[in-house]
Amino acid sequence: MSGPERAPVCLIDASIYIFRYYFSLPAAWISPLNGYSTEAVYGFTGFLLELMEKHTPGRLAACFDESLGSGFRHQLSPDYKASRVLPDEALAFQLQACRRVAGLLGIATFASDRYEADDLLASLYRVCARARSPIAVLTRDKDLAQLLRRPQDFLWDYGAGVRHYGADIEKRLGIAPAQMVDYLALVGDPIDDIPGVPGVGAKTAAALLRHGKSLKALYARPGQIADIPVRGAAGLAAKLLAHRDQVALSQQLAALVGGLPLIDSAAKLDKTSIKMEEFGEFCREMGWPDKPRRRALALAQARTGRTLQP
């Protein structure tokens, strides 16, 4: 029998999973420290434990969003993510606890008050891609498809058990991962309040990029747009030219920053030992039953090959 399938490098878009549990689990666990519920932390912790139990990734990192309202994209556009409500104290407590528990479980964590988790993931990906090992980006955010520059790497919708390789993205959206920024600049992204070009939908955007390869090339020869076999092709060039400044802004908002000096080697993401004593105290602070602690203990024993004190 073969052993568990391994993903040598797992880069986790933490917010996706934190909010999944925040909205799906009941407020059944209460911290005795402050009376706040801890369901998001409980679910996120269970997700991390399951990932390590079932897939034993050799290298792990979790990236967190702490630039809510203070990131450089907000300086570029005051409308960026303006429709999102900032977390209250109770949710902020859970978000901070999620980063803390990842560290206690031996997972490298990253956050910034200027750059978003997506930028941190992009920067980690760039360093990890120097080696041949496949990289799994655990997320449900299609915007991160722009990272996929190698055939062995994939976006992993862990909860759904679905992996999206670059070829899957191209089949689904009609564009290559490298065209994702231009695609978002055309269609917009209402979740992040990124404006697109009015009247340009997914099919039209894909057709434009298949024909011209990039927005830069399309703007260099706008006359070619009328020859693209899509409805309203004759007026598309005028639309693109009329919204050129908006498209340029949207490109800046959608493009990930991949050169942040977070690590100099993928080895910096090697798992470290689980801090069992601190993790046990953390579980008590979260008002949890003993199950998470027992699961972490079993993992710690499996890693060390020896029996640890319960």
C-alpha positions as CSV (number, residue, x, y, z in Angstrom):
1,M,0.0,0.0,0.0
2,S,1.3,3.4,-0.9
3,G,1.8,6.1,1.8
4,P,-0.1,9.4,2.0
5,E,0.1,11.7,-1.1
6,R,2.6,14.4,-0.4
7,A,2.5,18.1,-1.5
8,P,6.1,19.2,-0.8
9,V,5.3,22.9,-0.6
10,C,1.9,24.1,0.7
11,L,1.2,27.8,0.7
12,I,-2.0,28.6,2.5
13,D,-4.3,31.6,1.8
14,A,-5.4,31.7,5.5
15,S,-8.3,34.1,5.2
16,I,-10.2,31.9,2.8
17,Y,-10.4,29.1,5.4
18,I,-10.8,31.3,8.5
19,F,-13.9,33.0,7.1
20,R,-15.3,29.7,5.8
21,Y,-15.4,28.4,9.4
22,Y,-16.5,31.7,10.8
23,F,-19.7,31.6,8.7
24,S,-20.3,27.9,8.8
25,L,-19.6,26.7,12.3
26,P,-21.8,27.5,15.3
27,A,-20.5,29.7,18.1
28,A,-20.1,26.6,20.3
29,W,-16.8,27.4,21.9
30,I,-16.2,30.5,24.1
31,S,-12.9,31.8,25.3
32,P,-12.8,32.2,29.1
33,L,-10.4,35.1,28.6
34,N,-12.8,37.5,27.1
35,G,-16.1,35.8,26.3
36,Y,-15.5,35.8,22.6
37,S,-16.6,32.8,20.5
38,T,-13.7,30.9,18.9
39,E,-15.5,28.8,16.2
40,A,-13.3,30.2,13.3
41,V,-10.1,29.3,15.2
42,Y,-11.5,25.9,16.0
43,G,-12.3,25.2,12.4
44,F,-9.0,26.6,11.1
45,T,-7.0,24.6,13.6
46,G,-8.9,21.4,12.5
47,F,-8.1,22.2,8.9
48,L,-4.4,22.6,9.6
49,L,-4.3,19.4,11.6
50,E,-6.1,17.5,8.9
51,L,-3.8,18.8,6.2
52,M,-0.7,17.6,8.1
53,E,-2.3,14.3,9.1
54,K,-3.5,13.3,5.6
55,H,-0.9,14.9,3.3
56,T,2.3,15.4,5.5
57,P,3.5,18.3,3.4
58,G,7.3,18.8,3.7
59,R,7.1,22.6,3.7
60,L,4.2,24.8,4.9
61,A,3.4,28.5,5.1
62,A,0.3,30.4,6.0
63,C,-0.2,34.0,4.9
64,F,-2.6,36.3,6.7
65,D,-4.3,39.6,5.8
66,E,-3.4,42.4,8.2
67,S,-3.4,45.3,5.7
68,L,-7.2,45.9,5.9
69,G,-7.5,49.5,4.9
70,S,-3.8,50.2,5.1
71,G,-2.3,48.4,2.1
72,F,-0.7,50.1,-0.9
73,R,-3.7,49.3,-3.1
74,H,-5.9,51.5,-0.9
75,Q,-3.5,54.3,-1.6
76,L,-3.9,53.7,-5.3
77,S,-7.7,53.6,-5.1
78,P,-9.9,54.6,-2.2
79,D,-12.6,52.4,-3.7
80,Y,-10.5,49.3,-3.4
81,K,-12.4,46.8,-1.2
82,A,-14.5,49.7,0.0
83,S,-17.6,47.5,0.2
84,R,-16.0,45.2,2.8
85,V,-16.7,45.6,6.5
86,L,-13.7,45.7,8.7
87,P,-13.6,43.1,11.5
88,D,-14.9,44.0,14.9
89,E,-13.0,43.2,18.1
90,A,-14.5,39.7,18.4
91,L,-13.5,38.7,14.9
92,A,-10.1,40.5,15.2
93,F,-9.4,38.3,18.2
94,Q,-10.1,35.2,16.2
95,L,-8.0,36.3,13.3
96,Q,-5.0,37.0,15.6
97,A,-5.6,33.6,17.3
98,C,-5.5,31.8,13.9
99,R,-2.1,33.2,13.1
100,R,-0.9,32.3,16.6
101,V,-2.1,28.7,16.4
102,A,-0.4,28.1,13.0
103,G,2.9,29.1,14.6
104,L,2.3,26.7,17.5
105,L,1.7,23.9,15.1
106,G,5.2,24.5,13.5
107,I,3.9,26.4,10.4
108,A,5.7,29.5,9.1
109,T,3.4,32.5,9.2
110,F,3.5,35.8,7.3
111,A,1.5,39.0,7.5
112,S,2.1,42.7,6.5
113,D,0.3,46.0,7.2
114,R,1.2,47.1,3.6
115,Y,0.9,44.0,1.5
116,E,-1.9,41.5,1.2
117,A,-1.7,37.8,1.8
118,D,-1.8,37.3,-2.0
119,D,1.4,39.3,-2.3
120,L,3.0,37.3,0.4
121,L,2.0,34.1,-1.3
122,A,3.4,35.4,-4.6
123,S,6.7,36.2,-3.0
124,L,7.0,32.8,-1.3
125,Y,6.0,31.1,-4.6
126,R,8.8,32.9,-6.4
127,V,11.4,31.5,-4.0
128,C,10.0,28.0,-3.8
129,A,9.7,27.8,-7.6
130,R,13.5,27.8,-7.8
131,A,13.3,24.1,-7.0
132,R,11.5,21.5,-9.0
133,S,9.1,20.4,-6.2
134,P,5.4,21.1,-7.0
135,I,3.8,24.0,-5.2
136,A,0.2,23.8,-4.0
137,V,-1.5,27.2,-3.2
138,L,-4.5,26.4,-0.9
139,T,-7.2,28.9,-1.9
140,R,-10.5,29.4,-3.5
141,D,-9.4,32.7,-5.1
142,K,-9.1,32.5,-8.9
143,D,-7.0,35.7,-8.9
144,L,-4.1,33.6,-7.6
145,A,-4.0,31.7,-10.8
146,Q,-1.6,34.3,-12.1
147,L,1.0,32.6,-10.0
148,L,0.9,29.3,-12.0
149,R,3.9,29.5,-14.3
150,R,4.9,25.8,-14.1
151,P,2.8,22.7,-15.1
152,Q,3.4,20.9,-11.8
153,D,1.9,23.7,-9.6
154,F,-1.7,24.1,-8.8
155,L,-4.4,26.0,-6.9
156,W,-5.9,23.6,-4.3
157,D,-9.5,24.1,-3.2
158,Y,-8.9,21.9,-0.2
159,G,-12.5,21.8,1.1
160,A,-13.8,20.7,-2.3
161,G,-10.9,18.4,-3.0
162,V,-10.2,20.0,-6.3
163,R,-6.9,21.0,-7.9
164,H,-6.7,23.6,-10.6
165,Y,-3.5,23.4,-12.7
166,G,-2.6,26.0,-15.3
167,A,-4.2,23.9,-18.0
168,D,-7.5,23.7,-16.0
169,I,-7.5,27.5,-15.7
170,E,-7.1,27.9,-19.4
171,K,-9.8,25.4,-20.2
172,R,-12.2,27.0,-17.7
173,L,-11.7,30.7,-18.5
174,G,-10.2,30.6,-21.9
175,I,-7.0,32.4,-20.9
176,A,-3.5,31.4,-19.7
177,P,-2.6,32.0,-16.0
178,A,-0.1,34.7,-17.2
179,Q,-3.1,36.6,-18.7
180,M,-5.1,36.7,-15.5
181,V,-4.1,40.3,-14.6
182,D,-5.2,41.6,-18.0
183,Y,-8.4,39.5,-17.8
184,L,-9.3,41.0,-14.4
185,A,-8.6,44.5,-15.7
186,L,-11.1,43.9,-18.4
187,V,-13.9,42.2,-16.6
188,G,-13.3,43.7,-13.1
189,D,-13.6,42.0,-9.8
190,P,-16.7,43.1,-7.7
191,I,-15.4,41.2,-4.7
192,D,-12.4,43.5,-4.5
193,D,-14.1,46.6,-6.0
194,I,-11.8,46.5,-9.0
195,P,-13.5,48.2,-12.0
196,G,-13.5,46.6,-15.4
197,V,-14.5,48.0,-18.8
198,P,-18.3,48.5,-19.1
199,G,-19.8,46.0,-21.4
200,V,-16.8,43.6,-21.4
201,G,-17.7,40.3,-19.9
202,A,-15.8,37.0,-19.4
203,K,-16.2,35.7,-23.0
204,T,-15.3,39.0,-24.6
205,A,-12.3,39.4,-22.4
206,A,-11.1,35.9,-23.2
207,A,-11.5,36.5,-26.9
208,L,-9.6,39.8,-26.8
209,L,-6.7,38.2,-25.0
210,R,-6.6,35.1,-27.2
211,H,-6.4,37.4,-30.2
212,G,-4.0,40.0,-28.9
213,K,-2.2,38.0,-26.2
214,S,-2.0,41.0,-23.9
215,L,-3.6,44.4,-23.2
216,K,-0.4,46.1,-24.1
217,A,-0.4,44.5,-27.6
218,L,-4.1,45.4,-28.0
219,Y,-3.5,49.0,-27.1
220,A,-0.5,49.1,-29.5
221,R,-2.8,48.1,-32.4
222,P,-6.4,49.0,-31.5
223,G,-7.4,48.6,-35.2
224,Q,-7.1,44.8,-34.9
225,I,-9.9,44.6,-32.3
226,A,-12.6,45.0,-35.0
227,D,-11.5,41.7,-36.5
228,I,-12.1,39.7,-33.4
229,P,-15.1,37.4,-33.8
230,V,-17.2,38.6,-30.9
231,R,-20.4,40.6,-30.7
232,G,-19.9,44.3,-30.8
233,A,-16.2,44.0,-32.0
234,A,-16.5,47.2,-34.0
235,G,-17.1,49.3,-30.8
236,L,-14.6,47.5,-28.5
237,A,-11.6,49.5,-29.5
238,A,-13.4,52.7,-28.6
239,K,-14.4,51.3,-25.2
240,L,-10.9,50.2,-24.4
241,L,-9.5,53.6,-25.4
242,A,-12.1,55.5,-23.4
243,H,-11.3,53.5,-20.3
244,R,-7.6,53.2,-20.7
245,D,-6.7,55.0,-17.4
246,Q,-9.2,52.8,-15.6
247,V,-7.8,49.6,-17.1
248,A,-4.3,50.7,-16.1
249,L,-5.4,51.2,-12.5
250,S,-7.2,47.9,-12.5
251,Q,-4.0,46.2,-13.7
252,Q,-2.1,47.7,-10.8
253,L,-4.8,46.6,-8.3
254,A,-4.9,43.0,-9.7
255,A,-1.2,42.4,-10.2
256,L,0.5,40.6,-7.3
257,V,3.8,41.8,-5.8
258,G,6.1,38.8,-5.9
259,G,9.4,40.3,-4.9
260,L,9.0,40.8,-1.1
261,P,12.1,39.7,0.9
262,L,10.3,37.2,3.1
263,I,12.6,34.2,2.8
264,D,15.8,33.5,0.9
265,S,15.3,29.7,0.6
266,A,12.3,27.3,0.5
267,A,14.0,25.5,3.4
268,K,12.8,28.3,5.7
269,L,9.4,26.8,5.3
270,D,10.4,23.4,6.7
271,K,8.0,22.4,9.5
272,T,9.3,22.9,13.0
273,S,8.2,21.0,16.1
274,I,4.8,21.4,17.6
275,K,4.9,23.4,20.8
276,M,2.7,21.0,22.7
277,E,2.7,22.7,26.1
278,E,1.9,26.1,24.6
279,F,-0.7,24.5,22.3
280,G,-2.4,22.8,25.2
281,E,-2.7,26.1,27.0
282,F,-3.9,27.7,23.8
283,C,-6.7,25.2,23.6
284,R,-7.8,26.0,27.1
285,E,-7.8,29.7,26.3
286,M,-10.1,29.0,23.4
287,G,-12.5,27.0,25.6
288,W,-12.1,23.9,23.5
289,P,-12.5,20.2,24.4
290,D,-9.4,18.0,24.4
291,K,-9.7,16.6,20.9
292,P,-7.5,19.2,19.1
293,R,-4.7,18.7,21.7
294,R,-4.9,14.9,21.3
295,R,-4.6,15.2,17.5
296,A,-1.6,17.6,17.8
297,L,0.0,15.2,20.3
298,A,-0.4,12.3,17.8
299,L,1.2,14.4,15.1
300,A,4.1,15.4,17.3
301,Q,4.6,11.7,18.3
302,A,4.5,10.6,14.6
303,R,7.1,13.3,13.7
304,T,9.5,12.4,16.5
305,G,8.9,8.6,16.5
306,R,8.6,8.6,20.3
307,T,5.9,8.7,22.9
308,L,5.3,12.1,24.5
309,Q,3.7,12.9,27.7
310,P,-0.1,13.5,27.2
